[in-house]
Amino acid sequence: MNIKVKQTVPKFYYYITPLFILLDYAGGLSVRAAVLDTMPMYKNLYYGFCIFCAIGIYFRPQLSAVVALFDSTIIVLMTVLSVFLPYIRCLMEADDILNTNWDIAGAFSIPKIVNIVLSGTIGIIAFHGSLQMLGISENRPHSKTGRKPEANEQ
């Protein structure tokens, strides 16, 4: 994937933020900030942050991958915590784990799964794009792929 694509995908992701907001509030489908459904103030702040990012990317498009990397890291962390903290809390408070009435479907809902897949995908694309924009080589010295084996390795 070239640098142009790695800049375009995060830009598009932020430019369609109003569509995500419309889907969330008018349609009831929250995929961009599903982890914040129980905290409307933080959800509104997050959407405001995304609009701010879109405006910043409009004026400085070369920073799109770095901004998307930062945002995706935050939303993936929040999603992982929102999924696993209730599970851990249930395990810690349960006297008998087999008789505990825990709503596992609520913790692993479709919007949360879509949210983490979407944020994770954008995060991966943004990570590689930000490496290129910062001039950091993606050649990994610890990886054996893409290099010829040395004489003593054969």
Steps between C-alpha positions, in 0.01 A plus 500: 500500500647833401516816711212667311259220593626504860414870516167473318343227714536688832384825335188328370446343843489845662311672220207260543479569875172693452356185338602296806339760727181495292489119507553507877246761603237466225531132420611363835797318345818588685807342340752781528469550876307194615701477821375841608126425470456507878691830532330755270714793612821315411347380174420861403853605596642216290290600199613860549861378511443309173355810332796702629732234352316519166545877492868464590552236232328723245759770562799265556426183297852365544423442870193284434668168580656629822168643621315181408762290679454703820120485480489129414730417788266678740179342368648147484622534860157624613327216313725232646449640849123524454482137390731344757451710815140383553617143448780539754264674745254214465771245567624686806153548652362156420496246779397224268590574138256240362201652679583862415248676280721703266388647171788399274312609188502860621877504540565347159231680300514540123555880514798453735650236275449720192648792694819315591540354148450843340731679743758223485507501119534877486768477771705247303479704179579817694793335677671407175415835344639692796822298487547598137410864565746518789771344284532184708584188304260209528785249465495301818843369597352225716295358212649231280267577211637686203871430559737240375606234751857518618745217432478360856115499491472257206 
